[in-house]
Structure formats: structure tokens, C-alpha cells
């Protein structure tokens, strides 16, 4: 068995099931039936009125807030789809030429040098429909050190994501990954932060790992905190182990994703990339948006 890094898809036919064992809890209480036996505190001994604390948003509510920040990316050749990836909206601008949104994805996902008539587009999925917009690459990093790219998408104003601070990246943080594996509509997978690798010189995160499962086409997808809804990292790829076997003297092999080995570019890299490429102005939009429910305008 050998290990490696893959940006491809895991083998089909492999599934995982989670079984949850639970039990019933019985709560017993005793109340007094006679009102005359209930002691009453004097007015001066009564405590202050209870303060209602707002409930934490449910998982479903947080997912609803997170999904509008994410899009599908499709590379076409002569109008025919050739490969897919995912992306996260990091800003929107209005100029004299009109409105445009900016989507962050992976640099390796926007390479089209092998295509004869290449074009990029983003897809915004709705309930039973989808809107498509042409996209252009305005900045790229150097792979593998900085596997990030920025796309400009004219004609649509999408909600910008809020970036997490460095101290929010901790092992054990509950996360969801929003991506479009296999070129299909956005989907969600869950897990936790399994590792944060810190740079010895800058003292900032340089890599994040999660045990949330992903598939081919999830590159460029967002890893979000389930508690705050803020972006923690951008998916770059996953490590695989190759398993080989023989059937009737015929050799077969397939790659299996290794648990906890989905790795991503943390928000420290995202900030540095945008600032270095002259798009630092977009960062303020995400900070203002916080984790409020976003609305898209087309």
C-alpha cells in the first residue's frame, strides 16, 4: 500500500455508515398538590427576573447561512464541460461598468492550457434551477505553495463570506465543507478540524486538515465553522492510499481517501493572497457581513 496526494476522485462503490446508539432518560419530579403548603419568598428576597438567552442557531440554520457563499465552477471546451471545481465568494464590487463578484478557488482548477477553446463559468444552484455566469481569472498563486486563484464574475452580486481569525482554527472545531463534488449541485459534509500546521517564522497557520469527506470537484470548496459560519479554509486536495488486489489472476487497484487527510489553505493564506494580488479591499466586505443570513442579488 502506498500513499500519495490526489486531486482526483475516490473510487466509487465505497460508502460509510454511522450508527448512533442512544437510550431513554427518565426524569422524575415531585410536586406538592396543596397550594397552602407552598412557601413564598418575601418580596425583598426574590431574585432578579431571569434573562432570556438567545438559542444557538441549529445546524440546519447555519447551513442555510453558509450555502449562499458557495458556487460551482465549470471549465468548458467548445461549450462542452471538461472539469469541475468549487468556489467561495469573497467580495462584490459596483463600478461604472456594472456589478461583479469575486470567487476564490484553486489555481490548479483554472488551468485550461490543455483545452482548445477554453472558457470558465460559475453555476449558482437553486431549487430545481441553476444560473450560469461567465468568469475570468484575475489572479493566481504558484502551485503547490499557494494553490489559490481569484475569479471575476460580472453581472451578479453575491454575498461575501466572513473570514475566520487565526485563533479560531483549532483541532476539534466542528466544521462543514460546502462543495460540488462530481460536478453536481452544492452538497455538505461534516467533520472537525483534525490538524492545524503553524508556520515557525510567521506564527500563522499555513495548513489545515479536516476529517470531513470530500470527492472529485470539491477543490476550491469552503471549510466553515459550524459555530460561527465563518470561513476557516479553502480545500486544496486530499491524501490517498492505493490498495491493490488480484481477482482471477487479474490485478486491480484503487485509491482510498485517508481519514483526516483532506488538506486546505487557511484564511491566513487567503488574506495574504488577496493582499499580495491587489485585492485586499475585498476583505472588508466579508468582515462586515459577519455570519448574518446573506441574500443574493442578480
C-alpha positions in Angstrom: 0.0 0.0 0.0 1.4 3.4 -1.0 0.3 6.9 -0.1 0.1 10.0 -2.2 -1.7 13.3 -2.8 -4.6 13.3 -5.2 -6.9 15.9 -6.7 -8.9 13.2 -8.4 -11.9 11.3 -7.3 -12.1 8.5 -4.8 -13.3 5.0 -6.0 -17.0 4.5 -6.5 -18.9 2.0 -4.6 -17.3 2.8 -1.2 -19.7 4.0 1.4 -19.6 4.7 5.1 -22.3 4.3 7.6 -22.5 5.8 11.1 -24.5 4.2 13.8 -25.7 6.1 16.8 -26.7 4.3 19.9 -29.0 6.1 22.2 -31.0 5.5 25.2 -34.0 6.9 27.0 -33.7 9.1 30.1 -36.5 9.2 32.6 -36.9 12.3 34.7 -38.9 12.1 37.9 -40.3 15.1 39.7 -42.4 15.5 42.8 -44.8 18.4 43.2 -47.0 19.4 46.1 -50.7 19.3 45.4 -51.7 21.7 48.1 -51.2 25.3 47.4 -51.3 26.1 51.1 -48.1 24.2 51.7 -46.0 26.2 49.1 -43.6 28.6 50.8 -43.4 32.0 49.3 -40.3 34.2 49.5 -40.7 37.7 50.7 -40.6 40.4 48.1 -37.1 41.6 49.2 -35.7 38.0 48.9 -36.9 37.4 45.4 -34.0 37.4 42.9 -33.9 39.5 39.7 -36.0 38.4 36.8 -34.4 35.7 34.6 -32.7 36.9 31.4 -33.6 35.1 28.2 -30.6 33.9 26.3 -31.0 33.5 22.6 -30.6 29.9 21.4 -27.6 29.0 19.3 -28.6 28.5 15.6 -29.3 24.9 14.7 -27.2 23.0 12.2 -29.8 23.5 9.5 -29.9 27.3 10.1 -26.1 27.5 9.9 -26.0 25.6 6.7 -28.6 27.9 5.2 -26.4 30.8 6.0 -23.3 29.2 4.6 -24.5 27.8 1.3 -25.2 31.1 -0.5 -21.4 31.9 -0.3 -20.5 28.9 -2.4 -20.7 28.3 -6.2 -19.8 25.6 -8.7 -17.0 26.2 -11.2 -17.1 24.6 -14.6 -14.3 24.6 -17.3 -15.6 24.0 -20.8 -14.0 23.3 -24.1 -16.0 24.5 -27.1 -19.1 24.7 -24.8 -18.7 21.2 -23.5 -17.9 20.6 -19.8 -14.5 19.2 -19.2 -13.8 19.5 -15.5 -15.5 21.0 -12.4 -14.4 22.5 -9.1 -15.9 24.6 -6.3 -15.5 28.2 -5.2 -16.3 30.7 -2.4 -17.5 34.3 -2.8 -15.1 36.7 -1.2 -16.4 40.1 -2.5 -18.6 42.1 -4.8 -17.9 45.5 -6.5 -20.0 48.0 -8.3 -18.3 50.2 -10.8 -19.2 52.2 -13.9 -19.0 49.0 -15.9 -21.6 47.3 -13.6 -21.6 44.9 -10.8 -19.2 41.9 -10.4 -18.5 39.3 -7.8 -15.1 37.7 -6.9 -14.8 34.0 -6.3 -11.9 32.2 -4.7 -10.9 28.7 -5.9 -7.8 26.6 -6.5 -5.1 27.6 -9.1 -4.9 24.0 -10.4 -8.7 24.1 -11.0 -8.5 27.0 -13.5 -5.6 25.6 -15.7 -7.1 25.4 -19.2 -3.9 25.1 -21.3 -4.9 21.6 -22.5 -8.2 22.8 -23.9 -8.7 24.1 -27.5 -11.5 26.6 -26.8 -11.5 27.0 -23.0 -14.0 29.0 -21.0 -14.8 29.2 -17.3 -18.2 29.8 -15.8 -19.8 29.6 -12.3 -23.1 28.0 -11.6 -25.4 29.1 -8.8 -27.8 26.3 -7.9 -31.4 27.0 -6.9 -34.3 24.7 -6.1 -34.7 22.9 -9.4 -32.9 25.5 -11.5 -29.4 27.0 -11.9 -28.0 30.3 -13.1 -24.7 30.4 -15.1 -22.3 33.3 -15.4 -19.0 33.6 -17.3 -15.9 34.0 -15.2 -12.4 35.3 -15.8 -9.2 34.6 -13.9 -7.7 37.8 -12.4 -5.1 36.4 -10.0 -3.4 33.0 -9.4 -0.8 31.7 -7.0 2.0 29.3 -7.6 1.2 25.6 -7.2 1.8 23.9 -4.8 3.0 26.6 -2.4 -0.1 28.8 -2.9 -2.8 26.9 -4.7 -5.3 29.7 -4.9 -6.9 31.7 -7.8 -9.4 34.6 -7.9 -12.1 34.8 -10.5 -14.1 37.9 -11.5 -17.8 37.2 -12.3 -19.5 40.2 -14.0 -23.3 40.6 -13.9 -24.1 39.3 -10.4 -23.8 40.5 -6.8 -23.2 37.6 -4.5 -22.9 37.7 -0.7 -19.2 37.8 0.5 -18.1 35.3 3.2 -16.6 36.4 6.5 -13.1 35.0 7.1 -12.2 33.4 10.5 -9.4 34.8 12.6 -6.2 32.7 13.1 -7.1 31.8 16.7 -10.4 30.3 15.6 -8.5 27.4 13.8 -8.3 24.8 16.5 -8.3 21.0 16.3 -11.7 19.7 17.3 -13.6 22.6 15.8 -16.9 21.3 14.3 -16.9 22.1 10.6 -18.9 21.7 7.4 -17.4 21.5 3.9 -19.6 23.1 1.2 -18.5 21.9 -2.3 -19.8 20.5 -5.6 -18.2 17.0 -5.9 -18.5 15.3 -9.2 -19.9 18.5 -10.8 -23.2 18.2 -9.1 -25.1 20.8 -7.1 -23.7 22.0 -3.8 -23.5 19.5 -1.0 -22.5 19.5 2.6 -20.2 17.1 4.5 -19.4 17.3 8.2 -16.4 16.7 10.4 -13.9 18.5 12.5 -10.6 20.2 12.2 -8.1 17.4 12.6 -4.9 19.4 12.4 -3.6 23.0 12.1 0.0 23.4 11.0 1.6 26.6 12.1 4.5 28.4 10.3 7.5 28.7 12.5 8.5 32.1 11.2 5.2 34.0 10.8 3.5 32.2 13.7 0.4 31.9 11.5 -1.5 28.9 10.2 -0.1 27.5 6.9 -2.2 24.4 6.5 -5.4 22.9 7.9 -6.7 19.4 7.8 -10.2 18.0 8.3 -11.7 14.6 8.5 -14.8 15.7 6.6 -15.1 13.5 3.4 -14.8 15.1 0.0 -14.7 14.0 -3.6 -13.5 15.0 -7.0 -14.7 18.5 -7.8 -14.5 19.6 -4.1 -11.3 21.5 -4.8 -11.8 25.2 -4.0 -14.7 24.4 -1.7 -15.0 26.1 1.7 -14.5 24.7 5.1 -16.7 26.6 7.6 -17.1 26.8 11.3 -20.4 25.3 12.3 -20.4 27.6 15.3 -19.9 30.9 13.6 -20.5 30.2 9.9 -17.1 31.9 9.1 -14.7 30.5 6.5 -11.8 28.6 8.0 -10.0 27.4 4.9 -10.2 26.5 1.1 -10.0 22.9 0.2 -6.9 22.1 -1.9 -6.8 18.3 -2.1 -6.7 15.0 -0.1 -4.2 12.3 0.5 -4.9 8.8 -0.7 -3.7 5.3 -0.1 -3.5 2.9 -3.1 -5.0 -0.6 -2.4 -4.2 -3.4 -4.8 -5.6 -6.9 -5.1 -6.0 -9.7 -7.6 -9.1 -11.5 -9.0 -8.7 -14.5 -11.3 -5.0 -13.6 -11.8 -6.0 -10.1 -12.9 -4.5 -7.2 -10.9 -6.7 -4.3 -9.7 -6.0 -1.2 -7.7 -7.9 1.9 -6.5 -7.2 4.9 -4.4 -8.8 5.3 -1.0 -9.0 8.7 0.7 -7.2 8.7 4.1 -9.3 9.9 7.0 -8.3 13.2 8.4 -6.1 13.9 5.3 -8.2 16.5 3.5 -5.9 19.5 3.5 -6.7 23.1 2.9 -5.4 26.7 2.7 -6.3 28.5 5.9 -7.7 32.0 6.0 -4.2 33.4 6.8 -3.1 32.3 3.3 -6.3 33.7 1.8 -5.7 37.1 3.3 -2.1 37.1 2.2 -3.0 36.1 -1.3 -5.7 38.7 -1.8 -3.5 41.5 -0.4 -0.4 40.5 -2.4 -2.5 40.4 -5.6 -4.0 43.8 -5.1 -7.4 42.7 -3.9 -7.1 43.4 -0.2 -10.1 45.8 -0.4 -12.4 42.7 -0.7 -11.5 41.6 2.8 -13.5 44.4 4.5 -16.7 43.2 2.8 -16.5 39.8 4.5 -15.8 41.3 7.9 -18.9 43.5 7.6 -21.1 40.6 6.6 -20.3 38.6 9.7 -22.4 35.4 9.9 -25.7 37.0 9.1 -28.1 35.3 6.6 -27.0 36.6 3.2 -29.1 37.3 0.2 -28.0 37.1 -3.5 -28.9 39.8 -6.0 -28.9 39.1 -9.7 
